[in-house]
C-alpha cells in the first residue's frame, strides 16, 4: 500500500517532466508517453518487492531512457529518422551519465517545448487542451473528460488524434521564435490556466486542492513570463495564479473540507504572494492601455486581495471588471461569475436575472456551476426551498467529492453565502 501511494505521488509530479524530456529526443509524444507508462508499470511491479528507491524520479528516468533506447534498437527497419533519434539518445547517455543532474537540467524548458508543441496550430483547440491536460497535468482520460464535461470516449479520441497529427506532421519540439511564438501564445496561456484550474478545484476525486498541478502551472507561467517579459497577458496570468495560490492555506478546514472565499480566515493567506501579485499587476498594467482577459481577471483577484476583510470587498469594481471581461472574452462561465458579482454589488435579484438568462445555455447543461450560483442567490432572496433544490441539483452534477458534500450540506441547511 505504501509503495502504491508513493508511485501515485511520484506519477503526479514526475510524469509530465519525464514525458517532456523523452518527447524532446523521440519527437513522438505518443511514444514518449507509452515509455513513461512502461516505466511506472515496472515500478508497480518492483517497488513493493524491492522497496522504494532513494530517488524515485531518477530511477524512473533511468528505466524510461533505457526502454526508449531498447525500443529504437529493436526496430527491424531502421530508417534515417530512427537512426538519428538513436544517435541523439546515445549522445545524451554519454554526455549526461549523472541521472540526477539530468533531471534538474532545464526541466521548465522541456515542459515549455512540450506545451508549445501541444499548442501547435495544426491541432484543433479541443485537441490541444485535452492533450496538454493529459500530458502536462498528468490527468487520466476520465479526469480530462470531467474537466470538459464531455464523454470519456470523446476525450480519448481527441488525445489519440492529437498525438498522431503531431507525429505525422513532424512538429519540432522547440520553443518557437518571435511571431510564431506570439501566434501560439493564446493557446499556451489557455492550457496553463486549465492546468491551474484543475488543481485549484479538481473536476473529480476527493481533493479540494491539487497543489502539485497548481505548482506546475505557476512554474510554467513564470517561465513564460521570463521568456516573454513584455507580454501583458503572460504577466496577467502569472499574477492571477499568484493571487489564487495565496489563498491555499485558508481554502480548507483541518479536515480538508472546503471554505468559501467570503468565509476564509484572511490572516492565513500568503501575504508575500499577495504582495508579489500586486507588484506584478502594477508592472503588467504599464505594458498595455487595454487589459486583456487574464489581466482583467487579475484585476478582479486584486480586489479580493486588497480587502482585509470580506466586508471590505469592492464588489462594484468587480462587477465592472466582469462587464469588461464579457466584452474581451465572452463565455457562459464569465456570465456566471458576473451574476455573483452583480448580486453582491446591486442585490441578489439583479444577479439572479443574469443567472436565469443562462438556464438554456447548452455548455452549462452538465455543469454544477449555474445551479450552485442560483442556489446562493435564491437563498439570499429568502426562497429557501428553491435554493435547496438548486444545491441538490448541483451536487448531482459535480464530480468532486468534497464539493458534493459541501453542496449537500447547504441543501440541508442553506446558510452559506454564494
C-alpha positions as CSV (number, residue, x, y, z in Angstrom):
1,X,0.0,0.0,0.0
2,X,2.9,2.4,0.9
3,X,4.6,1.7,-2.4
4,X,1.4,2.2,-4.4
5,X,0.8,5.6,-2.7
6,X,4.4,6.6,-3.4
7,X,4.1,5.6,-7.1
8,X,0.9,7.7,-7.4
9,X,2.6,10.7,-5.8
10,X,5.7,10.4,-8.0
11,X,3.5,9.9,-11.1
12,X,1.7,13.2,-10.5
13,X,4.9,15.1,-10.0
14,X,7.3,13.4,-12.4
15,X,5.2,12.1,-15.3
16,X,5.0,15.5,-17.1
17,X,8.7,16.2,-16.7
18,X,9.7,12.8,-17.9
19,X,7.3,12.8,-20.9
20,X,8.6,16.2,-21.9
21,X,12.2,15.1,-21.7
22,X,11.7,12.0,-23.7
23,X,9.5,13.7,-26.3
24,X,12.3,16.2,-26.9
25,X,14.6,13.4,-28.1
26,X,12.0,10.9,-29.5
27,X,10.0,13.6,-31.3
28,X,6.9,11.5,-30.8
29,X,4.6,12.4,-27.9
30,X,2.7,9.1,-28.1
31,X,5.8,7.0,-27.9
32,X,7.2,9.1,-25.1
33,X,4.0,8.7,-23.0
34,X,3.9,5.0,-23.7
35,X,7.5,4.6,-22.5
36,X,6.8,6.6,-19.3
37,X,3.8,4.4,-18.6
38,X,6.0,1.3,-19.1
39,X,8.5,2.7,-16.5
40,X,5.7,3.3,-14.0
41,X,4.3,-0.2,-14.6
42,X,7.7,-1.6,-13.8
43,X,7.8,0.5,-10.7
44,X,4.4,-1.1,-9.6
45,X,6.0,-4.5,-10.0
46,X,9.4,-3.8,-8.4
47,X,8.9,-1.3,-5.6
48,X,6.5,-3.4,-3.5
49,X,9.2,-6.2,-3.5
50,X,12.5,-4.3,-3.6
51,X,11.4,-1.2,-1.7
52,X,11.0,2.4,-2.8
53,X,14.3,3.8,-4.3
54,X,16.1,6.6,-2.5
55,X,15.5,8.8,-5.6
56,X,12.3,7.6,-7.3
57,X,12.4,10.2,-10.1
58,X,16.0,9.2,-11.0
59,X,15.1,5.5,-11.0
60,X,12.1,6.2,-13.4
61,X,14.2,8.4,-15.6
62,X,16.9,5.7,-15.9
63,X,14.4,3.0,-16.7
64,X,12.5,5.2,-19.2
65,X,15.6,6.2,-21.1
66,X,16.9,2.6,-21.3
67,X,13.5,1.5,-22.6
68,X,13.5,4.2,-25.2
69,X,16.9,3.0,-26.5
70,X,15.7,-0.6,-26.5
71,X,12.6,0.3,-28.5
72,X,14.6,2.0,-31.1
73,X,17.2,-0.7,-31.3
74,X,14.5,-3.4,-31.7
75,X,13.1,-1.6,-34.8
76,X,13.5,-4.0,-37.6
77,X,13.6,-1.5,-40.4
78,X,15.6,1.5,-39.1
79,X,15.1,4.5,-41.4
80,X,17.0,7.7,-41.2
81,X,14.8,9.2,-38.6
82,X,15.2,6.3,-36.2
83,X,18.9,6.2,-36.7
84,X,19.1,10.0,-35.9
85,X,17.0,9.5,-32.8
86,X,19.1,6.6,-31.6
87,X,22.2,8.8,-32.0
88,X,20.6,11.6,-30.1
89,X,19.8,9.3,-27.2
90,X,23.2,7.6,-27.2
91,X,24.9,11.0,-27.1
92,X,22.6,12.0,-24.3
93,X,23.7,9.0,-22.3
94,X,27.4,9.7,-23.0
95,X,27.2,13.4,-22.2
96,X,25.0,13.2,-19.1
97,X,25.6,10.0,-17.2
98,X,24.5,11.6,-14.0
99,X,20.8,10.9,-14.0
100,X,20.1,13.3,-11.1
101,X,21.8,16.1,-12.8
102,X,19.8,15.3,-16.0
103,X,16.6,15.6,-14.0
104,X,17.4,19.1,-12.8
105,X,18.6,20.4,-16.1
106,X,16.2,22.7,-18.0
107,X,13.1,21.0,-16.7
108,X,11.0,24.1,-17.4
109,X,12.5,24.4,-20.9
110,X,11.4,20.9,-21.7
111,X,7.9,21.5,-20.4
112,X,7.7,24.7,-22.4
113,X,8.9,22.9,-25.5
114,X,6.2,20.3,-25.0
115,X,3.4,22.8,-24.3
116,X,4.3,24.8,-27.4
117,X,4.3,21.6,-29.5
118,X,0.9,20.6,-28.0
119,X,-0.4,24.0,-28.8
120,X,0.6,23.9,-32.5
121,X,-2.0,25.5,-34.8
122,X,-2.2,22.1,-36.7
123,X,-4.3,20.9,-33.8
124,X,-7.9,22.0,-33.2
125,X,-8.4,23.8,-29.9
126,X,-10.2,20.9,-28.1
127,X,-7.4,18.5,-29.0
128,X,-4.7,20.9,-27.8
129,X,-6.4,21.3,-24.4
130,X,-7.1,17.6,-23.9
131,X,-3.6,16.6,-24.8
132,X,-2.0,19.2,-22.6
133,X,-4.1,18.2,-19.5
134,X,-3.3,14.6,-20.2
135,X,0.5,15.1,-20.6
136,X,1.3,18.2,-18.6
137,X,-1.3,17.8,-16.0
138,X,-0.9,14.0,-15.6
139,X,-4.7,13.6,-15.6
140,X,-6.4,10.4,-16.6
141,X,-8.6,10.4,-19.6
142,X,-11.6,10.2,-17.3
143,X,-10.5,13.2,-15.3
144,X,-9.9,15.2,-18.5
145,X,-13.4,14.2,-19.7
146,X,-14.9,15.5,-16.4
147,X,-13.0,18.8,-16.7
148,X,-14.5,19.4,-20.2
149,X,-17.9,17.9,-19.4
150,X,-17.8,15.5,-22.4
151,X,-17.8,11.7,-22.7
152,X,-14.6,9.9,-21.9
153,X,-14.6,8.3,-25.3
154,X,-14.6,11.7,-26.9
155,X,-11.6,12.8,-25.0
156,X,-9.7,9.6,-25.7
157,X,-10.3,10.1,-29.5
158,X,-9.1,13.8,-29.2
159,X,-5.9,12.7,-27.5
160,X,-5.1,9.9,-29.9
161,X,-5.7,12.1,-32.9
162,X,-3.6,14.9,-31.5
163,X,-0.6,12.6,-30.9
164,X,-1.0,11.1,-34.4
165,X,-1.2,14.6,-36.0
166,X,1.9,15.9,-34.2
167,X,3.8,12.8,-35.1
168,X,2.8,12.7,-38.8
169,X,3.4,16.4,-39.2
170,X,6.8,16.1,-37.7
171,X,6.2,19.0,-35.4
172,X,9.5,20.1,-33.8
173,X,9.7,20.1,-30.0
174,X,11.1,23.5,-29.6
175,X,10.1,26.9,-28.3
176,X,9.2,28.9,-31.5
177,X,10.6,32.2,-32.2
178,X,9.1,35.7,-32.3
179,X,5.9,35.9,-34.4
180,X,5.2,32.1,-34.3
181,X,5.6,32.2,-30.5
182,X,3.0,35.0,-30.3
183,X,0.7,33.2,-32.6
184,X,0.6,30.2,-30.2
185,X,0.6,32.3,-27.1
186,X,-3.2,32.4,-26.5
187,X,-3.4,28.6,-26.8
188,X,-0.4,28.2,-24.4
189,X,-1.9,30.5,-21.8
190,X,-5.3,28.7,-22.1
191,X,-3.6,25.4,-21.4
192,X,-1.5,26.7,-18.4
193,X,-4.7,28.2,-16.9
194,X,-6.6,24.9,-17.5
195,X,-3.9,23.0,-15.6
196,X,-4.0,25.6,-12.7
197,X,-7.8,25.5,-12.5
198,X,-7.9,21.7,-12.5
199,X,-5.5,21.9,-9.5
200,X,-7.5,24.8,-7.8
201,X,-10.8,22.8,-7.8
202,X,-10.3,19.3,-9.3
203,X,-13.2,18.3,-11.5
204,X,-13.2,14.8,-10.0
205,X,-11.9,13.0,-7.0
206,X,-11.7,13.6,-3.2
207,X,-9.2,16.5,-3.2
208,X,-10.4,20.1,-2.9
209,X,-6.9,21.3,-4.0
210,X,-4.2,19.6,-6.0
211,X,-1.3,21.8,-5.1
212,X,1.0,19.8,-7.5
213,X,-0.9,20.9,-10.5
214,X,-1.2,24.5,-9.4
215,X,2.5,24.5,-8.7
216,X,3.3,23.1,-12.2
217,X,1.1,25.7,-13.8
218,X,2.6,28.6,-11.8
219,X,6.1,27.4,-12.7
220,X,5.2,27.2,-16.4
221,X,3.6,30.6,-16.2
222,X,6.7,32.2,-14.6
223,X,8.9,30.5,-17.2
224,X,6.7,32.0,-19.9
225,X,6.9,35.4,-18.2
226,X,10.7,35.2,-18.2
227,X,10.7,34.2,-21.8
228,X,8.2,37.0,-22.8
229,X,8.6,39.8,-20.2
230,X,6.8,42.4,-22.3
231,X,3.6,40.4,-22.9
232,X,0.9,41.8,-20.6
233,X,-1.3,38.7,-20.8
234,X,1.5,36.4,-19.7
235,X,2.2,38.7,-16.8
236,X,-1.5,38.9,-16.1
237,X,-1.9,35.1,-15.9
238,X,1.0,34.8,-13.6
239,X,-0.4,37.5,-11.3
240,X,-3.8,35.8,-11.4
241,X,-2.4,32.4,-10.4
242,X,-0.3,34.0,-7.6
243,X,-3.4,35.7,-6.1
244,X,-5.3,32.4,-6.2
245,X,-2.4,30.5,-4.8
246,X,-2.1,32.9,-1.9
247,X,-5.4,31.6,-0.5
248,X,-4.4,27.9,-0.4
249,X,-4.0,27.6,3.4
250,X,-7.3,29.2,4.0
251,X,-9.4,27.3,1.5
252,X,-9.8,24.1,3.6
253,X,-10.5,23.2,7.2
254,X,-8.2,21.0,9.2
255,X,-10.4,18.1,8.0
256,X,-9.9,19.1,4.4
257,X,-13.4,20.5,3.9
258,X,-13.8,23.5,1.5
259,X,-14.1,27.0,2.9
260,X,-15.6,29.5,0.5
261,X,-13.8,32.8,-0.2
262,X,-16.0,35.1,1.9
263,X,-15.7,32.7,4.9
264,X,-11.9,32.4,4.8
265,X,-9.6,33.5,7.6
266,X,-7.6,36.0,5.6
267,X,-4.8,36.0,8.1
268,X,-4.0,32.6,6.7
269,X,-3.5,33.9,3.2
270,X,0.1,34.0,2.0
271,X,0.6,37.8,2.0
272,X,4.1,37.6,0.4
273,X,2.4,36.1,-2.6
274,X,-0.3,38.8,-2.5
275,X,2.4,41.5,-2.5
276,X,4.2,39.8,-5.3
277,X,0.9,39.7,-7.2
278,X,0.2,43.3,-6.6
279,X,3.7,44.3,-7.8
280,X,3.3,42.1,-10.9
281,X,-0.1,43.7,-11.6
282,X,1.4,47.2,-11.5
283,X,4.1,46.1,-13.9
284,X,1.6,44.4,-16.3
285,X,-0.7,47.5,-16.3
286,X,2.1,49.6,-17.6
287,X,2.5,47.3,-20.6
288,X,-0.9,47.9,-22.1
289,X,-3.7,50.6,-22.2
290,X,-6.3,47.9,-22.9
291,X,-6.2,44.9,-20.4
292,X,-6.9,41.5,-21.9
293,X,-8.8,38.6,-20.3
294,X,-6.1,37.4,-18.0
295,X,-5.2,40.9,-16.8
296,X,-8.8,41.7,-16.2
297,X,-9.2,38.5,-14.1
298,X,-6.0,39.5,-12.2
299,X,-7.6,42.9,-11.5
300,X,-10.7,41.1,-10.1
301,X,-8.5,38.9,-7.9
302,X,-6.6,42.0,-6.8
303,X,-9.9,43.5,-5.5
304,X,-10.3,40.5,-3.2
305,X,-6.6,40.6,-2.2
306,X,-6.8,44.3,-1.2
307,X,-9.8,43.6,1.1
308,X,-8.5,42.9,4.6
309,X,-12.0,41.6,5.5
310,X,-14.7,40.2,3.2
311,X,-16.9,43.1,4.0
312,X,-14.3,45.5,2.6
313,X,-14.5,43.9,-0.9
314,X,-15.2,46.4,-3.7
315,X,-18.0,44.5,-5.5
316,X,-19.0,47.4,-7.7
317,X,-15.5,47.4,-9.2
318,X,-15.5,43.6,-9.5
319,X,-18.9,43.8,-11.3
320,X,-17.4,46.4,-13.7
321,X,-14.4,44.3,-14.4
322,X,-16.6,41.3,-15.2
323,X,-18.6,43.5,-17.6
324,X,-15.4,44.4,-19.4
325,X,-14.4,40.7,-19.4
326,X,-17.7,39.8,-21.1
327,X,-16.6,42.1,-24.0
328,X,-13.0,40.9,-24.0
329,X,-13.7,37.1,-23.7
330,X,-17.4,36.4,-23.6
331,X,-18.4,33.0,-22.2
332,X,-21.1,31.4,-20.0
333,X,-18.6,31.0,-17.2
334,X,-17.8,34.7,-17.2
335,X,-21.5,35.4,-17.1
336,X,-22.0,33.1,-14.1
337,X,-19.3,34.9,-12.2
338,X,-20.7,38.3,-13.3
339,X,-24.0,37.2,-11.8
340,X,-22.4,36.6,-8.4
341,X,-20.6,40.0,-8.6
342,X,-23.7,41.9,-9.6
343,X,-25.7,40.1,-6.9
344,X,-23.1,41.2,-4.3
345,X,-22.9,44.8,-5.6
346,X,-26.5,45.6,-6.5
347,X,-28.6,42.9,-4.9
348,X,-29.4,39.2,-5.4
349,X,-32.4,39.9,-7.7
350,X,-30.2,41.5,-10.3
351,X,-27.7,38.7,-10.0
352,X,-30.4,36.1,-10.4
353,X,-31.7,37.8,-13.6
354,X,-28.3,37.3,-15.2
355,X,-28.1,33.7,-14.0
356,X,-31.6,32.9,-15.2
357,X,-30.7,34.1,-18.7
358,X,-28.2,31.2,-18.8
359,X,-30.6,28.4,-17.9
360,X,-30.8,27.2,-21.6
361,X,-27.1,27.5,-22.3
362,X,-26.0,24.1,-23.8
363,X,-22.4,24.4,-22.5
364,X,-23.8,24.6,-18.9
365,X,-26.2,21.6,-19.2
366,X,-23.9,19.2,-17.3
367,X,-22.2,21.8,-15.1
368,X,-22.8,22.3,-11.4
369,X,-21.8,26.0,-11.6
370,X,-25.1,27.5,-12.6
371,X,-27.3,25.7,-10.0
372,X,-24.7,26.5,-7.3
373,X,-24.8,30.2,-8.1
374,X,-28.6,30.2,-8.5
375,X,-28.9,28.4,-5.1
376,X,-26.9,31.1,-3.4
377,X,-28.8,33.9,-4.9
378,X,-32.2,32.3,-4.2
379,X,-31.1,31.7,-0.6
380,X,-30.4,35.4,-0.2
381,X,-33.8,36.3,-1.6
382,X,-35.3,34.0,1.1
383,X,-36.5,31.4,-1.3
384,X,-35.2,28.6,0.8
385,X,-37.0,25.6,-0.9
386,X,-35.9,26.7,-4.3
387,X,-32.3,27.2,-3.1
388,X,-32.2,23.7,-1.6
389,X,-33.4,22.2,-4.9
390,X,-30.6,24.0,-6.8
391,X,-27.9,22.9,-4.3
392,X,-29.1,19.3,-4.6
393,X,-29.1,19.5,-8.4
394,X,-25.5,21.0,-8.3
395,X,-24.4,18.1,-6.0
396,X,-25.6,15.6,-8.6
397,X,-23.6,17.2,-11.3
398,X,-20.3,17.8,-9.6
399,X,-17.6,15.1,-9.9
400,X,-15.6,16.4,-6.9
401,X,-16.5,14.5,-3.7
402,X,-15.6,17.4,-1.3
403,X,-17.7,19.8,-3.3
404,X,-20.6,17.4,-3.4
405,X,-20.6,17.1,0.4
406,X,-20.5,20.9,0.7
407,X,-23.4,21.3,-1.6
408,X,-25.5,18.7,0.1
409,X,-24.8,20.4,3.4
410,X,-26.0,23.7,2.0
411,X,-29.1,21.9,0.7
412,X,-29.9,20.5,4.1
413,X,-29.2,23.8,5.8
414,X,-28.6,26.6,3.3
415,X,-26.9,29.2,5.4
416,X,-23.6,29.7,3.5
417,X,-23.1,32.6,1.2
418,X,-22.5,32.2,-2.5
